[in-house]
Amino acid sequence: MKINKALLGLSPACSFIIFHMASSCRKKKFYPIAVRCRGSLNSNRDWWDVLKYELYVEPDLRAKSIEGSVRISFRALANGATLQLDFQQPMVIDSIPGARYERDGNIALVSLIQPVNKGDTKSLNVYFHGKPREASLHPGTEAGSGKETGKAGRGCR
């Protein structure tokens, strides 16, 4: 970035403010929702609090696949209608009764048909299937690839 000679005559504080304003006007990167929201606290997460997960899984050992459901019981900390769930691919959501959902990568935005009021306790059933990635037999490597991702014995950080 070129420094304008006119800025050199300004006070250091004034120069900093102008420089900061100019640099903040640069084009910002756009990140998809799956990157922006993964693991972060946001308006689709902070209005509800999980009370219990009930997981039911039926493995098919021959096909190396699973199918099942998870019942998520939660309490509403505020009025709300959209929940964000982290649901790792390659698991596929088959249905969520009483809701519509939109999937973007490992994020599922679940829109409840009936909004929930603050203080209510509700549950949500998510039916799914898929073929999970096989775990590596070698600690510190990416599942099945042999590619090192951390030091053996310490796992990945």
C-alpha positions as CSV (number, residue, x, y, z in Angstrom):
1,M,0.0,0.0,0.0
2,K,1.4,3.4,-0.9
3,I,1.6,6.0,1.8
4,N,0.3,9.4,0.7
5,K,2.8,12.2,1.6
6,A,0.0,14.4,2.8
7,L,-0.6,11.8,5.6
8,L,2.9,12.3,6.9
9,G,2.2,15.9,7.9
10,L,-0.8,14.9,10.0
11,S,-0.7,14.0,13.7
12,P,0.1,10.3,14.3
13,A,-3.4,9.7,15.8
14,C,-5.1,11.3,12.8
15,S,-2.9,9.3,10.3
16,F,-3.8,6.1,12.1
17,I,-7.5,6.7,11.9
18,I,-7.4,7.6,8.2
19,F,-5.2,4.6,7.5
20,H,-7.5,2.3,9.5
21,M,-10.6,3.6,7.7
22,A,-9.0,3.1,4.3
23,S,-7.8,-0.5,5.1
24,S,-11.2,-1.4,6.5
25,C,-12.9,-0.4,3.2
26,R,-11.1,-3.2,1.3
27,K,-13.3,-5.9,-0.1
28,K,-14.1,-8.4,2.6
29,K,-14.0,-12.1,2.0
30,F,-17.3,-14.0,1.8
31,Y,-17.4,-17.2,3.7
32,P,-20.2,-19.7,3.2
33,I,-22.7,-20.3,6.1
34,A,-21.0,-23.6,7.0
35,V,-17.7,-21.8,7.7
36,R,-19.2,-18.7,9.3
37,C,-21.5,-20.7,11.7
38,R,-19.7,-23.9,12.5
39,G,-19.1,-24.1,16.3
40,S,-19.9,-20.4,16.9
41,L,-22.6,-19.0,19.2
42,N,-25.2,-17.1,17.1
43,S,-28.9,-16.3,17.1
44,N,-29.8,-19.9,16.0
45,R,-27.9,-21.4,19.0
46,D,-28.2,-19.0,21.9
47,W,-32.0,-19.2,22.4
48,W,-32.1,-22.9,23.3
49,D,-30.2,-25.1,25.7
50,V,-29.9,-28.9,25.2
51,L,-31.1,-31.0,28.1
52,K,-30.5,-34.4,26.7
53,Y,-29.5,-36.3,23.6
54,E,-31.0,-39.8,23.0
55,L,-29.2,-41.6,20.2
56,Y,-30.4,-44.7,18.5
57,V,-28.1,-46.3,15.9
58,E,-28.6,-49.5,13.8
59,P,-25.2,-50.5,12.3
60,D,-24.9,-52.5,9.1
61,L,-21.5,-54.0,9.5
62,R,-21.4,-55.6,6.1
63,A,-22.1,-52.3,4.3
64,K,-20.2,-50.3,6.9
65,S,-23.1,-47.9,7.3
66,I,-25.5,-46.8,10.0
67,E,-29.0,-45.5,10.3
68,G,-30.7,-44.1,13.3
69,S,-32.2,-41.1,15.0
70,V,-31.3,-38.6,17.7
71,R,-33.9,-37.1,20.0
72,I,-32.8,-33.7,21.2
73,S,-34.6,-32.4,24.3
74,F,-34.1,-28.7,24.9
75,R,-35.4,-25.7,26.9
76,A,-36.1,-22.4,25.3
77,L,-34.1,-19.6,26.9
78,A,-36.0,-17.1,24.6
79,N,-38.7,-17.3,22.0
80,G,-37.3,-19.0,18.9
81,A,-38.1,-20.9,15.7
82,T,-34.8,-21.7,14.0
83,L,-32.1,-24.0,15.5
84,Q,-28.6,-24.7,14.2
85,L,-27.4,-28.2,14.4
86,D,-23.9,-29.4,13.5
87,F,-24.4,-32.6,11.6
88,Q,-21.2,-34.0,10.1
89,Q,-21.1,-35.3,6.5
90,P,-21.3,-37.9,5.2
91,M,-24.3,-38.4,7.4
92,V,-27.6,-37.6,5.6
93,I,-30.6,-36.2,7.3
94,D,-33.7,-38.2,6.2
95,S,-36.3,-36.2,8.1
96,I,-37.1,-34.0,11.0
97,P,-40.8,-34.2,11.8
98,G,-42.4,-30.9,12.7
99,A,-39.7,-28.9,11.0
100,R,-38.1,-27.9,7.7
101,Y,-34.4,-27.9,7.3
102,E,-31.7,-26.5,5.1
103,R,-28.3,-28.2,4.9
104,D,-25.1,-26.4,4.1
105,G,-22.0,-28.6,4.6
106,N,-21.9,-29.7,8.2
107,I,-24.6,-27.2,9.3
108,A,-28.3,-27.9,9.4
109,L,-30.6,-24.9,9.9
110,V,-33.9,-26.3,11.3
111,S,-37.0,-24.2,11.1
112,L,-39.7,-25.4,13.5
113,I,-43.2,-25.3,12.1
114,Q,-44.5,-24.2,15.6
115,P,-42.3,-21.5,17.2
116,V,-41.2,-22.2,20.8
117,N,-41.8,-19.8,23.7
118,K,-39.3,-18.9,26.4
119,G,-39.4,-21.4,29.2
120,D,-40.9,-24.2,27.1
121,T,-39.3,-27.6,27.0
122,K,-39.5,-29.4,23.7
123,S,-37.8,-32.2,21.8
124,L,-36.8,-32.7,18.2
125,N,-36.3,-36.0,16.4
126,V,-33.7,-36.2,13.6
127,Y,-33.6,-39.3,11.4
128,F,-30.4,-40.0,9.5
129,H,-28.3,-42.5,7.7
130,G,-24.9,-42.7,6.1
131,K,-21.5,-44.3,5.8
132,P,-19.2,-42.9,8.5
133,R,-15.5,-42.4,7.7
134,E,-13.4,-45.2,9.1
135,A,-11.2,-44.4,11.9
136,S,-7.5,-44.7,11.4
137,L,-5.6,-47.5,13.2
138,H,-2.7,-45.1,13.5
139,P,-3.1,-42.3,16.0
140,G,-2.1,-38.9,14.7
141,T,-3.2,-39.6,11.1
142,E,-6.2,-38.5,9.2
143,A,-8.8,-41.2,9.0
144,G,-7.8,-43.8,6.4
145,S,-5.4,-41.5,4.5
146,G,-2.1,-42.2,6.2
147,K,-1.5,-38.4,6.1
148,E,-0.1,-37.2,9.4
149,T,-2.2,-34.5,11.1
150,G,-0.6,-34.5,14.6
151,K,2.1,-36.3,16.6
152,A,1.5,-40.0,17.2
153,G,0.1,-40.8,20.6
154,R,-1.2,-37.3,21.2
155,G,-4.0,-37.2,18.7
156,C,-4.9,-34.3,16.5
157,R,-5.0,-30.8,17.8
